[in-house]
Amino acid sequence: MRALRLVNEWPVRTVAAAVVAPDGGVSTTGPTEHSFRLASITKMLSSWAILVACEEGTLQLDLQVGQDGCTLRHLLSHAGGYAFDGSTPIARPGIRRIYSNTGIEMAAAALALAAEMPFEQYLREAVLSPLGMTATVLVGSPAHGARSTVGDLLLFVNELLHPLLLSMETAVQFRTVQFPGLAGLVPGVGRYDDCPWGLGAEVRGDKQPHWTGTHNSRDTFGHFGGAGTLLWVEPGAHISCLALTDRPFNDWAPEALQLWPALSDAVLAEVAS
């Protein structure tokens, strides 16, 4: 795919990227088996495991976790009232979209307690091993501690497009806006009067500017990571794009917020042509 050549112009030392087309065809560039730090893309993997636990009956989305009135659903959608990092609530649940590593970590801790096993083990047994993601490991935080490869993440993208570990109903909830209408912040990108989020995945909605393309639909879902990583899926069109780099987002944020949307728009235009 010609659009993927754009990543060769990015100011990073190492980059690997891939596109999944509507017919299932995969195009890649760069070292697809190189291990990268995923940063916040980890949240998608961790949330998928938590949803598997909900379907198994180990957890319930409306289980109270944390402060009064806060549920697992609140935590996975960054509506639990917790700061970016810190276990002291700074707002009531369901009032604002406060992006929170702590919230995801609390949700993972609830699963570890209910399943009576470390979260890393549950993630591996419930998601990584069944999908054949042998190059993916979680070291540390369920919010940002995973490492993986483009090759492995393509297996996860296929699960997002054609779920086997979750029912279609639950998979759709993963990308369905929870607690609609909440204002909030996407760290490093912008503040929005309406900041939609699903159960572990950001939903594009009408955010502008944004790290996805100007031609991505409002239903696009995914995540970007502070390690300079991105993954998005267009559910209706069955298109996905992911790129992993070894340069922290904050080191090139102004450039990334120009180059990432340009890649996304080029991918969408080439698929449509």
Accessible surface in RSA format (square Angstrom, percent):
REM  Atomic radii and reference values for relative SASA: ProtOr
REM  Chains: A
REM  Algorithm: Lee & Richards
REM  Probe-radius: 1.40
REM  Slices: 20
REM RES _ NUM      All-atoms   Total-Side   Main-Chain    Non-polar    All polar
REM                ABS   REL    ABS   REL    ABS   REL    ABS   REL    ABS   REL
RES MET A   1    67.61  35.0  15.86  10.5  51.75 123.2  25.53  21.7  42.08  55.7
RES ARG A   2   147.74  62.0 141.62  72.2   6.12  14.6  50.80  69.4  96.94  58.8
RES ALA A   3     7.11   6.5   1.00   1.5   6.11  13.9   7.07  10.0   0.05   0.1
RES LEU A   4     3.17   1.8   3.17   2.3   0.00   0.0   3.17   2.2   0.00   0.0
RES ARG A   5   157.51  66.1 153.61  78.3   3.90   9.3  54.98  75.1 102.54  62.1
RES LEU A   6    57.13  31.8  56.16  40.2   0.97   2.4  56.28  39.5   0.85   2.3
RES VAL A   7     1.17   0.8   0.53   0.5   0.64   1.5   0.53   0.5   0.64   1.7
RES ASN A   8   107.85  74.4  74.76  72.3  33.09  79.7  30.65  73.8  77.20  74.6
RES GLU A   9   126.00  72.3  97.62  73.9  28.37  67.6  43.63  84.4  82.37  67.3
RES TRP A  10    11.77   4.7   1.31   0.6  10.46  24.6   0.15   0.1  11.62  18.9
RES PRO A  11    47.82  34.9  27.03  24.6  20.79  75.6  43.28  35.7   4.54  28.2
RES VAL A  12    26.83  17.7   0.96   0.9  25.87  62.3   5.92   5.1  20.90  56.7
RES ARG A  13   213.93  89.8 172.62  88.0  41.31  98.3  84.62 115.7 129.31  78.4
RES THR A  14    28.04  19.9  25.11  25.5   2.93   7.0  13.74  18.4  14.30  21.6
RES VAL A  15    21.27  14.0  15.40  13.9   5.87  14.1  15.40  13.4   5.87  15.9
RES ALA A  16     0.00   0.0   0.00   0.0   0.00   0.0   0.00   0.0   0.00   0.0
RES ALA A  17     0.00   0.0   0.00   0.0   0.00   0.0   0.00   0.0   0.00   0.0
RES ALA A  18     0.45   0.4   0.00   0.0   0.45   1.0   0.07   0.1   0.38   1.0
RES VAL A  19     2.41   1.6   0.95   0.9   1.46   3.5   1.48   1.3   0.93   2.5
RES VAL A  20    14.49   9.5  14.49  13.1   0.00   0.0  14.49  12.6   0.00   0.0
RES ALA A  21    24.31  22.4  22.81  35.2   1.50   3.4  22.81  32.1   1.50   4.0
RES PRO A  22    69.07  50.3  44.45  40.5  24.61  89.5  44.70  36.9  24.36 151.4
RES ASP A  23   129.61  90.8  87.08  86.7  42.54 100.6  52.13 122.7  77.48  77.3
RES GLY A  24    47.15  58.1   0.00   N/A  47.15  58.1  29.78  81.7  17.37  38.9
RES GLY A  25    36.29  44.8   0.00   N/A  36.29  44.8  34.21  93.9   2.08   4.6
RES VAL A  26    80.32  52.9  43.61  39.5  36.70  88.4  43.62  37.9  36.70  99.5
RES SER A  27    33.55  28.4  27.94  37.3   5.61  12.9   8.59  18.3  24.96  35.0
RES THR A  28    66.91  47.6  38.11  38.6  28.80  68.6  11.26  15.1  55.65  84.1
RES THR A  29    33.04  23.5  25.71  26.1   7.33  17.5  13.74  18.5  19.30  29.2
RES GLY A  30    44.75  55.2   0.00   N/A  44.75  55.2  21.24  58.3  23.51  52.6
RES PRO A  31    62.99  45.9  49.98  45.6  13.01  47.3  62.53  51.6   0.46   2.9
RES THR A  32    32.24  22.9  29.61  30.0   2.63   6.3   7.29   9.8  24.95  37.7
RES GLU A  33   123.95  71.2 102.81  77.8  21.14  50.3  66.05 127.8  57.91  47.3
RES HIS A  34    77.74  42.5  68.78  47.8   8.96  22.9  46.77  48.2  30.98  36.0
RES SER A  35    45.00  38.0  39.08  52.2   5.92  13.6  33.47  71.3  11.53  16.2
RES PHE A  36     2.96   1.5   0.72   0.4   2.24   5.8   2.96   1.8   0.00   0.0
RES ARG A  37   106.62  44.8 102.71  52.4   3.92   9.3  42.89  58.6  63.74  38.6
RES LEU A  38     0.00   0.0   0.00   0.0   0.00   0.0   0.00   0.0   0.00   0.0
RES ALA A  39     4.10   3.8   4.10   6.3   0.00   0.0   4.10   5.8   0.00   0.0
RES SER A  40    14.41  12.2  14.41  19.2   0.00   0.0   2.05   4.4  12.35  17.3
RES ILE A  41     0.00   0.0   0.00   0.0   0.00   0.0   0.00   0.0   0.00   0.0
RES THR A  42     0.00   0.0   0.00   0.0   0.00   0.0   0.00   0.0   0.00   0.0
RES LYS A  43     0.36   0.2   0.36   0.2   0.00   0.0   0.36   0.3   0.00   0.0
RES MET A  44     0.00   0.0   0.00   0.0   0.00   0.0   0.00   0.0   0.00   0.0
RES LEU A  45     0.05   0.0   0.05   0.0   0.00   0.0   0.05   0.0   0.00   0.0
RES SER A  46     0.00   0.0   0.00   0.0   0.00   0.0   0.00   0.0   0.00   0.0
RES SER A  47     0.00   0.0   0.00   0.0   0.00   0.0   0.00   0.0   0.00   0.0
RES TRP A  48     1.23   0.5   1.23   0.6   0.00   0.0   1.23   0.7   0.00   0.0
RES ALA A  49     0.00   0.0   0.00   0.0   0.00   0.0   0.00   0.0   0.00   0.0
RES ILE A  50     0.00   0.0   0.00   0.0   0.00   0.0   0.00   0.0   0.00   0.0
RES LEU A  51     0.19   0.1   0.19   0.1   0.00   0.0   0.19   0.1   0.00   0.0
RES VAL A  52    11.21   7.4  11.18  10.1   0.03   0.1  11.20   9.7   0.00   0.0
RES ALA A  53     0.00   0.0   0.00   0.0   0.00   0.0   0.00   0.0   0.00   0.0
RES CYS A  54    25.60  19.4  11.01  12.3  14.59  34.3  11.36  28.8  14.24  15.4
RES GLU A  55    78.07  44.8  39.96  30.2  38.11  90.7  31.81  61.5  46.25  37.8
RES GLU A  56   114.11  65.5  74.55  56.4  39.56  94.2  40.10  77.6  74.02  60.4
RES GLY A  57    59.54  73.4   0.00   N/A  59.54  73.4  29.78  81.7  29.77  66.7
RES THR A  58    47.16  33.5  23.29  23.6  23.86  56.9  14.88  20.0  32.28  48.8
RES LEU A  59     5.90   3.3   1.15   0.8   4.76  12.0   5.17   3.6   0.73   2.0
RES GLN A  60   128.42  71.8 124.87  91.3   3.55   8.5  34.73  73.9  93.70  71.1
RES LEU A  61    29.48  16.4  24.55  17.6   4.93  12.4  24.55  17.2   4.93  13.3
RES ASP A  62    97.13  68.0  78.31  77.9  18.83  44.5  31.21  73.4  65.93  65.7
RES LEU A  63    76.97  42.9  72.04  51.5   4.93  12.4  76.97  54.1   0.00   0.0
RES GLN A  64    99.76  55.8  80.16  58.6  19.59  46.7  29.44  62.7  70.32  53.3
RES VAL A  65    20.67  13.6  16.32  14.8   4.35  10.5  20.67  18.0   0.00   0.0
RES GLY A  66    43.76  54.0   0.00   N/A  43.76  54.0  16.18  44.4  27.58  61.8
RES GLN A  67    38.80  21.7  26.90  19.7  11.90  28.3  20.97  44.6  17.83  13.5
RES ASP A  68   123.48  86.5 107.50 107.0  15.98  37.8  37.01  87.1  86.48  86.2
RES GLY A  69    41.79  51.5   0.00   N/A  41.79  51.5  33.88  93.0   7.90  17.7
RES CYS A  70     0.00   0.0   0.00   0.0   0.00   0.0   0.00   0.0   0.00   0.0
RES THR A  71    22.89  16.3  22.89  23.2   0.00   0.0  21.78  29.2   1.12   1.7
RES LEU A  72     0.00   0.0   0.00   0.0   0.00   0.0   0.00   0.0   0.00   0.0
RES ARG A  73    54.72  23.0  54.72  27.9   0.00   0.0  14.63  20.0  40.09  24.3
RES HIS A  74    21.42  11.7  21.42  14.9   0.00   0.0  14.90  15.4   6.53   7.6
RES LEU A  75     2.07   1.2   0.89   0.6   1.18   3.0   1.63   1.1   0.43   1.2
RES LEU A  76     0.00   0.0   0.00   0.0   0.00   0.0   0.00   0.0   0.00   0.0
RES SER A  77     0.00   0.0   0.00   0.0   0.00   0.0   0.00   0.0   0.00   0.0
RES HIS A  78     3.43   1.9   0.62   0.4   2.81   7.2   2.87   3.0   0.56   0.7
RES ALA A  79     0.22   0.2   0.00   0.0   0.22   0.5   0.00   0.0   0.22   0.6
RES GLY A  80     3.82   4.7   0.00   N/A   3.82   4.7   1.10   3.0   2.72   6.1
RES GLY A  81     1.33   1.6   0.00   N/A   1.33   1.6   0.75   2.1   0.59   1.3
RES TYR A  82     7.41   3.5   6.19   3.5   1.23   3.2   1.54   1.2   5.87   7.2
RES ALA A  83    24.74  22.7  24.35  37.6   0.39   0.9  24.74  34.8   0.00   0.0
RES PHE A  84    98.12  49.1  94.98  58.8   3.14   8.2  94.98  57.6   3.14   9.0
RES ASP A  85    88.26  61.8  65.64  65.3  22.63  53.5  34.61  81.5  53.65  53.5
RES GLY A  86    36.12  44.5   0.00   N/A  36.12  44.5  32.15  88.2   3.97   8.9
RES SER A  87    89.91  76.0  72.15  96.3  17.76  40.9  37.29  79.4  52.61  73.7
RES THR A  88   101.92  72.5  97.12  98.5   4.81  11.5  64.79  87.0  37.14  56.1
RES PRO A  89    53.59  39.1  37.60  34.3  16.00  58.2  37.64  31.1  15.95  99.1
RES ILE A  90    94.30  53.7  63.14  47.0  31.17  75.1  72.76  52.4  21.54  58.5
RES ALA A  91    20.04  18.4   5.82   9.0  14.22  32.3  18.08  25.5   1.95   5.2
RES ARG A  92   166.35  69.8 162.61  82.9   3.75   8.9  65.88  90.0 100.47  60.9
RES PRO A  93    26.53  19.3  12.09  11.0  14.44  52.5  12.09  10.0  14.44  89.7
RES GLY A  94    23.10  28.5   0.00   N/A  23.10  28.5   6.70  18.4  16.40  36.7
RES ILE A  95    83.08  47.3  68.36  50.9  14.72  35.5  70.04  50.4  13.04  35.4
RES ARG A  96   109.70  46.1 108.29  55.2   1.41   3.4  41.84  57.2  67.86  41.1
RES ARG A  97     4.35   1.8   1.19   0.6   3.17   7.5   1.11   1.5   3.24   2.0
RES ILE A  98    23.34  13.3  19.10  14.2   4.24  10.2  22.21  16.0   1.13   3.1
RES TYR A  99    20.66   9.6  15.22   8.7   5.44  14.2  12.56   9.4   8.10  10.0
RES SER A 100     3.30   2.8   3.30   4.4   0.00   0.0   3.30   7.0   0.00   0.0
RES ASN A 101     8.23   5.7   8.23   8.0   0.00   0.0   0.00   0.0   8.23   8.0
RES THR A 102    12.02   8.5  12.02  12.2   0.00   0.0   8.17  11.0   3.85   5.8
RES GLY A 103     1.71   2.1   0.00   N/A   1.71   2.1   1.71   4.7   0.00   0.0
RES ILE A 104     0.00   0.0   0.00   0.0   0.00   0.0   0.00   0.0   0.00   0.0
RES GLU A 105    55.04  31.6  50.54  38.2   4.50  10.7  21.37  41.3  33.67  27.5
RES MET A 106    39.53  20.5  34.59  22.9   4.95  11.8  37.86  32.2   1.67   2.2
RES ALA A 107     0.00   0.0   0.00   0.0   0.00   0.0   0.00   0.0   0.00   0.0
RES ALA A 108     1.41   1.3   1.35   2.1   0.06   0.1   1.41   2.0   0.00   0.0
RES ALA A 109    60.62  55.7  49.50  76.4  11.12  25.3  55.98  78.8   4.64  12.3
RES ALA A 110    16.22  14.9   7.19  11.1   9.02  20.5  13.65  19.2   2.57   6.8
RES LEU A 111     0.00   0.0   0.00   0.0   0.00   0.0   0.00   0.0   0.00   0.0
RES ALA A 112    25.25  23.2  21.64  33.4   3.61   8.2  22.00  31.0   3.25   8.6
RES LEU A 113   148.09  82.5 134.68  96.4  13.41  33.7 140.88  98.9   7.22  19.4
RES ALA A 114    48.42  44.5  15.81  24.4  32.60  74.2  26.94  37.9  21.48  56.9
RES ALA A 115    23.46  21.6   3.83   5.9  19.63  44.7   9.94  14.0  13.52  35.8
RES GLU A 116   158.38  90.9 122.28  92.5  36.09  85.9  45.12  87.3 113.26  92.5
RES MET A 117    52.12  27.0  42.16  27.9   9.96  23.7  49.79  42.3   2.33   3.1
RES PRO A 118    85.72  62.5  76.40  69.6   9.32  33.9  84.80  70.0   0.92   5.7
RES PHE A 119    15.18   7.6  10.55   6.5   4.63  12.1  10.55   6.4   4.63  13.3
RES GLU A 120    60.50  34.7  58.12  44.0   2.38   5.7  29.09  56.3  31.41  25.6
RES GLN A 121    55.91  31.3  55.91  40.9   0.00   0.0   7.42  15.8  48.49  36.8
RES TYR A 122    15.50   7.2  15.48   8.8   0.02   0.0  15.48  11.6   0.02   0.0
RES LEU A 123     0.74   0.4   0.74   0.5   0.00   0.0   0.74   0.5   0.00   0.0
RES ARG A 124   100.84  42.3 100.84  51.4   0.00   0.0  41.51  56.7  59.32  36.0
RES GLU A 125    90.29  51.8  72.74  55.0  17.56  41.8  34.05  65.9  56.24  45.9
RES ALA A 126    15.04  13.8   3.97   6.1  11.07  25.2  12.16  17.1   2.88   7.6
RES VAL A 127     0.00   0.0   0.00   0.0   0.00   0.0   0.00   0.0   0.00   0.0
RES LEU A 128     5.82   3.2   5.76   4.1   0.06   0.2   5.82   4.1   0.00   0.0
RES SER A 129    70.53  59.6  47.53  63.4  23.00  53.0  34.37  73.2  36.16  50.7
RES PRO A 130    71.81  52.3  29.17  26.6  42.64 155.0  42.11  34.8  29.69 184.5
RES LEU A 131    26.17  14.6  12.78   9.1  13.39  33.7  18.00  12.6   8.17  22.0
RES GLY A 132    36.93  45.5   0.00   N/A  36.93  45.5  26.66  73.2  10.27  23.0
RES MET A 133     3.12   1.6   0.00   0.0   3.12   7.4   0.28   0.2   2.83   3.8
RES THR A 134   127.68  90.8  94.33  95.6  33.34  79.5  75.46 101.4  52.21  78.9
RES ALA A 135    40.54  37.3  23.39  36.1  17.14  39.0  33.31  46.9   7.23  19.2
RES THR A 136     7.64   5.4   0.69   0.7   6.95  16.6   0.69   0.9   6.95  10.5
RES VAL A 137    73.07  48.1  71.23  64.5   1.84   4.4  73.07  63.5   0.00   0.0
RES LEU A 138    11.73   6.5   1.72   1.2  10.01  25.2   1.72   1.2  10.01  26.9
RES VAL A 139   109.19  71.8  95.60  86.6  13.59  32.7  98.58  85.7  10.61  28.8
RES GLY A 140    62.94  77.6   0.00   N/A  62.94  77.6  40.37 110.8  22.57  50.5
RES SER A 141    19.04  16.1   7.91  10.6  11.13  25.6  13.42  28.6   5.62   7.9
RES PRO A 142    18.64  13.6  18.64  17.0   0.00   0.0  18.64  15.4   0.00   0.0
RES ALA A 143     0.00   0.0   0.00   0.0   0.00   0.0   0.00   0.0   0.00   0.0
RES HIS A 144    69.41  37.9  67.96  47.2   1.45   3.7  45.12  46.5  24.30  28.3
RES GLY A 145    12.25  15.1   0.00   N/A  12.25  15.1   8.22  22.6   4.02   9.0
RES ALA A 146     0.37   0.3   0.37   0.6   0.00   0.0   0.37   0.5   0.00   0.0
RES ARG A 147    93.59  39.3  93.59  47.7   0.00   0.0  33.21  45.4  60.38  36.6
RES SER A 148     0.00   0.0   0.00   0.0   0.00   0.0   0.00   0.0   0.00   0.0
RES THR A 149     2.35   1.7   2.35   2.4   0.00   0.0   2.35   3.2   0.00   0.0
RES VAL A 150     0.00   0.0   0.00   0.0   0.00   0.0   0.00   0.0   0.00   0.0
RES GLY A 151    19.46  24.0   0.00   N/A  19.46  24.0  13.25  36.4   6.21  13.9
RES ASP A 152    10.05   7.0   9.87   9.8   0.18   0.4   0.00   0.0  10.05  10.0
RES LEU A 153     0.00   0.0   0.00   0.0   0.00   0.0   0.00   0.0   0.00   0.0
RES LEU A 154    30.02  16.7  25.12  18.0   4.90  12.3  25.49  17.9   4.53  12.2
RES LEU A 155    73.61  41.0  70.48  50.4   3.14   7.9  71.21  50.0   2.41   6.5
RES PHE A 156     0.00   0.0   0.00   0.0   0.00   0.0   0.00   0.0   0.00   0.0
RES VAL A 157     0.22   0.1   0.22   0.2   0.00   0.0   0.22   0.2   0.00   0.0
RES ASN A 158    78.55  54.2  76.94  74.4   1.61   3.9  16.46  39.6  62.09  60.0
RES GLU A 159     2.05   1.2   0.67   0.5   1.37   3.3   1.24   2.4   0.81   0.7
RES LEU A 160    11.67   6.5   0.52   0.4  11.15  28.0   0.59   0.4  11.08  29.8
RES LEU A 161    17.72   9.9   6.91   4.9  10.81  27.2   8.97   6.3   8.76  23.6
RES HIS A 162    96.47  52.7  91.70  63.7   4.77  12.2  58.17  60.0  38.30  44.6
RES PRO A 163    20.07  14.6   2.56   2.3  17.52  63.7   2.56   2.1  17.52 108.9
RES LEU A 164   149.28  83.1 117.17  83.8  32.11  80.7 120.20  84.4  29.07  78.2
RES LEU A 165    45.08  25.1  26.21  18.8  18.87  47.4  30.39  21.3  14.69  39.5
RES LEU A 166     7.61   4.2   0.00   0.0   7.61  19.1   2.49   1.7   5.12  13.8
RES SER A 167    53.14  44.9  39.62  52.9  13.52  31.1  47.49 101.1   5.65   7.9
RES MET A 168   111.80  57.9 103.73  68.6   8.07  19.2  96.06  81.7  15.73  20.8
RES GLU A 169   138.37  79.4 127.67  96.6  10.69  25.5  48.82  94.4  89.54  73.1
RES THR A 170    23.53  16.7  21.71  22.0   1.82   4.3   8.24  11.1  15.29  23.1
RES ALA A 171     6.25   5.7   4.11   6.3   2.14   4.9   4.11   5.8   2.14   5.7
RES VAL A 172    50.97  33.5  50.97  46.1   0.00   0.0  50.97  44.3   0.00   0.0
RES GLN A 173    63.86  35.7  63.86  46.7   0.00   0.0  18.81  40.0  45.04  34.2
RES PHE A 174     1.03   0.5   1.03   0.6   0.00   0.0   1.03   0.6   0.00   0.0
RES ARG A 175    72.02  30.2  62.80  32.0   9.22  22.0   1.94   2.7  70.08  42.5
RES THR A 176    51.90  36.9  47.47  48.1   4.43  10.6  44.08  59.2   7.82  11.8
RES VAL A 177    45.68  30.1  34.45  31.2  11.22  27.0  34.45  29.9  11.22  30.4
RES GLN A 178    10.49   5.9   8.05   5.9   2.43   5.8   2.57   5.5   7.91   6.0
RES PHE A 179    58.49  29.3  45.59  28.2  12.90  33.6  52.78  32.0   5.71  16.3
RES PRO A 180   105.87  77.2  84.74  77.2  21.14  76.8  84.98  70.2  20.90 129.9
RES GLY A 181    54.08  66.7   0.00   N/A  54.08  66.7  28.11  77.1  25.97  58.2
RES LEU A 182    20.14  11.2  19.05  13.6   1.09   2.7  20.12  14.1   0.02   0.0
RES ALA A 183    44.86  41.2  41.21  63.6   3.65   8.3  41.38  58.3   3.48   9.2
RES GLY A 184     7.62   9.4   0.00   N/A   7.62   9.4   7.31  20.1   0.32   0.7
RES LEU A 185    66.78  37.2  66.09  47.3   0.69   1.7  66.09  46.4   0.69   1.9
RES VAL A 186     2.33   1.5   2.33   2.1   0.00   0.0   2.33   2.0   0.00   0.0
RES PRO A 187    40.99  29.9  37.02  33.7   3.97  14.4  38.83  32.1   2.16  13.4
RES GLY A 188    51.53  63.5   0.00   N/A  51.53  63.5  30.00  82.3  21.53  48.2
RES VAL A 189    18.73  12.3   0.64   0.6  18.09  43.6   2.08   1.8  16.66  45.2
RES GLY A 190    19.71  24.3   0.00   N/A  19.71  24.3  18.79  51.6   0.93   2.1
RES ARG A 191   178.62  75.0 149.12  76.0  29.50  70.2  62.73  85.7 115.90  70.2
RES TYR A 192    18.79   8.8  13.05   7.4   5.74  14.9  18.31  13.8   0.48   0.6
RES ASP A 193   134.98  94.6 119.66 119.1  15.32  36.2  36.34  85.5  98.64  98.4
RES ASP A 194    69.22  48.5  61.80  61.5   7.42  17.5  28.68  67.5  40.54  40.4
RES CYS A 195     0.00   0.0   0.00   0.0   0.00   0.0   0.00   0.0   0.00   0.0
RES PRO A 196     6.73   4.9   6.73   6.1   0.00   0.0   6.73   5.6   0.00   0.0
RES TRP A 197     2.30   0.9   2.30   1.1   0.00   0.0   2.25   1.2   0.05   0.1
RES GLY A 198     0.00   0.0   0.00   N/A   0.00   0.0   0.00   0.0   0.00   0.0
RES LEU A 199     0.03   0.0   0.03   0.0   0.00   0.0   0.03   0.0   0.00   0.0
RES GLY A 200     0.67   0.8   0.00   N/A   0.67   0.8   0.47   1.3   0.19   0.4
RES ALA A 201     0.00   0.0   0.00   0.0   0.00   0.0   0.00   0.0   0.00   0.0
RES GLU A 202     4.24   2.4   3.02   2.3   1.22   2.9   1.27   2.5   2.97   2.4
RES VAL A 203     7.19   4.7   7.19   6.5   0.00   0.0   7.19   6.2   0.00   0.0
RES ARG A 204    13.58   5.7  12.34   6.3   1.23   2.9   1.47   2.0  12.11   7.3
RES GLY A 205     4.62   5.7   0.00   N/A   4.62   5.7   2.72   7.5   1.90   4.3
RES ASP A 206   109.22  76.5  83.48  83.1  25.74  60.9  40.89  96.2  68.33  68.1
RES LYS A 207     3.06   1.5   0.00   0.0   3.06   7.3   2.33   2.1   0.72   0.8
RES GLN A 208   113.45  63.4  88.98  65.0  24.47  58.3  54.98 117.0  58.47  44.3
RES PRO A 209    89.20  65.0  89.20  81.3   0.00   0.0  89.20  73.6   0.00   0.0
RES HIS A 210     7.98   4.4   1.65   1.1   6.33  16.2   1.79   1.8   6.19   7.2
RES TRP A 211     3.48   1.4   3.00   1.5   0.49   1.1   3.00   1.6   0.49   0.8
RES THR A 212     2.90   2.1   1.52   1.5   1.38   3.3   1.52   2.0   1.38   2.1
RES GLY A 213     0.00   0.0   0.00   N/A   0.00   0.0   0.00   0.0   0.00   0.0
RES THR A 214    85.37  60.7  62.55  63.4  22.82  54.4  55.29  74.3  30.09  45.5
RES HIS A 215   136.78  74.8 112.17  78.0  24.61  63.0  71.60  73.8  65.18  75.8
RES ASN A 216    10.57   7.3   0.00   0.0  10.57  25.5   0.00   0.0  10.57  10.2
RES SER A 217    47.81  40.4  37.84  50.5   9.97  23.0  45.43  96.8   2.38   3.3
RES ARG A 218   128.70  54.0 121.65  62.0   7.05  16.8  51.86  70.9  76.83  46.6
RES ASP A 219    83.86  58.7  80.52  80.1   3.34   7.9  14.08  33.1  69.78  69.6
RES THR A 220     0.97   0.7   0.54   0.5   0.43   1.0   0.54   0.7   0.43   0.6
RES PHE A 221     4.34   2.2   2.80   1.7   1.55   4.0   4.34   2.6   0.00   0.0
RES GLY A 222     1.13   1.4   0.00   N/A   1.13   1.4   0.00   0.0   1.13   2.5
RES HIS A 223     5.32   2.9   5.32   3.7   0.00   0.0   4.31   4.4   1.02   1.2
RES PHE A 224    21.45  10.7  18.51  11.5   2.94   7.6  18.51  11.2   2.94   8.4
RES GLY A 225     0.33   0.4   0.00   N/A   0.33   0.4   0.33   0.9   0.00   0.0
RES GLY A 226    39.10  48.2   0.00   N/A  39.10  48.2  28.94  79.4  10.16  22.8
RES ALA A 227     5.24   4.8   3.74   5.8   1.50   3.4   4.41   6.2   0.83   2.2
RES GLY A 228     0.84   1.0   0.00   N/A   0.84   1.0   0.00   0.0   0.84   1.9
RES THR A 229     0.00   0.0   0.00   0.0   0.00   0.0   0.00   0.0   0.00   0.0
RES LEU A 230     1.33   0.7   1.33   1.0   0.00   0.0   1.33   0.9   0.00   0.0
RES LEU A 231     0.00   0.0   0.00   0.0   0.00   0.0   0.00   0.0   0.00   0.0
RES TRP A 232     0.23   0.1   0.23   0.1   0.00   0.0   0.23   0.1   0.00   0.0
RES VAL A 233     0.68   0.4   0.68   0.6   0.00   0.0   0.68   0.6   0.00   0.0
RES GLU A 234    10.75   6.2  10.75   8.1   0.00   0.0   2.62   5.1   8.13   6.6
RES PRO A 235    16.28  11.9   8.96   8.2   7.32  26.6  11.26   9.3   5.02  31.2
RES GLY A 236    75.40  93.0   0.00   N/A  75.40  93.0  45.78 125.6  29.62  66.3
RES ALA A 237    48.47  44.6  31.28  48.3  17.19  39.1  42.45  59.8   6.02  15.9
RES HIS A 238    67.61  36.9  67.28  46.8   0.33   0.8  50.57  52.1  17.04  19.8
RES ILE A 239     8.62   4.9   8.62   6.4   0.00   0.0   8.62   6.2   0.00   0.0
RES SER A 240     0.75   0.6   0.35   0.5   0.39   0.9   0.55   1.2   0.19   0.3
RES CYS A 241     0.27   0.2   0.00   0.0   0.27   0.6   0.27   0.7   0.00   0.0
RES LEU A 242     1.09   0.6   1.09   0.8   0.00   0.0   1.09   0.8   0.00   0.0
RES ALA A 243     0.56   0.5   0.31   0.5   0.25   0.6   0.31   0.4   0.25   0.7
RES LEU A 244     0.00   0.0   0.00   0.0   0.00   0.0   0.00   0.0   0.00   0.0
RES THR A 245     1.53   1.1   0.06   0.1   1.47   3.5   0.06   0.1   1.47   2.2
RES ASP A 246    46.42  32.5  17.19  17.1  29.22  69.1  23.65  55.7  22.77  22.7
RES ARG A 247    68.17  28.6  67.22  34.3   0.95   2.3  19.89  27.2  48.28  29.3
RES PRO A 248    57.10  41.6  57.04  52.0   0.05   0.2  57.04  47.1   0.05   0.3
RES PHE A 249     5.56   2.8   5.56   3.4   0.00   0.0   5.56   3.4   0.00   0.0
RES ASN A 250   128.06  88.3 103.92 100.4  24.14  58.1  26.84  64.6 101.22  97.8
RES ASP A 251    86.97  60.9  62.50  62.2  24.46  57.9  14.37  33.8  72.60  72.4
RES TRP A 252     1.44   0.6   0.00   0.0   1.44   3.4   1.44   0.8   0.00   0.0
RES ALA A 253    18.36  16.9  18.36  28.3   0.00   0.0  18.36  25.9   0.00   0.0
RES PRO A 254   104.96  76.5  92.47  84.3  12.50  45.4 100.79  83.2   4.17  25.9
RES GLU A 255    81.67  46.9  77.62  58.7   4.06   9.7  36.29  70.2  45.38  37.1
RES ALA A 256     0.00   0.0   0.00   0.0   0.00   0.0   0.00   0.0   0.00   0.0
RES LEU A 257    43.17  24.0  33.91  24.3   9.26  23.3  33.91  23.8   9.26  24.9
RES GLN A 258   132.01  73.8 123.58  90.3   8.42  20.1  38.31  81.5  93.70  71.1
RES LEU A 259    47.98  26.7  46.51  33.3   1.47   3.7  46.62  32.7   1.36   3.7
RES TRP A 260     0.44   0.2   0.34   0.2   0.09   0.2   0.18   0.1   0.25   0.4
RES PRO A 261    15.92  11.6  15.91  14.5   0.01   0.0  15.92  13.1   0.00   0.0
RES ALA A 262    49.26  45.3  37.62  58.1  11.63  26.5  45.57  64.2   3.69   9.8
RES LEU A 263     0.06   0.0   0.00   0.0   0.06   0.2   0.00   0.0   0.06   0.2
RES SER A 264     0.74   0.6   0.74   1.0   0.00   0.0   0.00   0.0   0.74   1.0
RES ASP A 265    28.41  19.9  26.65  26.5   1.76   4.2  15.57  36.6  12.84  12.8
RES ALA A 266    28.90  26.6  19.11  29.5   9.79  22.3  26.33  37.1   2.57   6.8
RES VAL A 267     0.00   0.0   0.00   0.0   0.00   0.0   0.00   0.0   0.00   0.0
RES LEU A 268    23.08  12.9  19.28  13.8   3.80   9.5  19.68  13.8   3.40   9.2
RES ALA A 269    63.41  58.3  49.65  76.6  13.75  31.3  58.56  82.5   4.84  12.8
RES GLU A 270    37.62  21.6  25.82  19.5  11.81  28.1  16.93  32.8  20.69  16.9
RES VAL A 271    38.43  25.3  12.72  11.5  25.70  61.9  19.02  16.5  19.41  52.6
RES ALA A 272    90.23  83.0  50.08  77.3  40.15  91.3  60.07  84.6  30.16  79.9
RES SER A 273   116.04  98.1  48.28  64.4  67.76 156.1  76.52 163.0  39.52  55.4
END  Absolute sums over single chains surface
CHAIN  1 A    10830.9       8149.3       2681.6       6135.5       4695.3
END  Absolute sums over all chains
TOTAL         10830.9       8149.3       2681.6       6135.5       4695.3
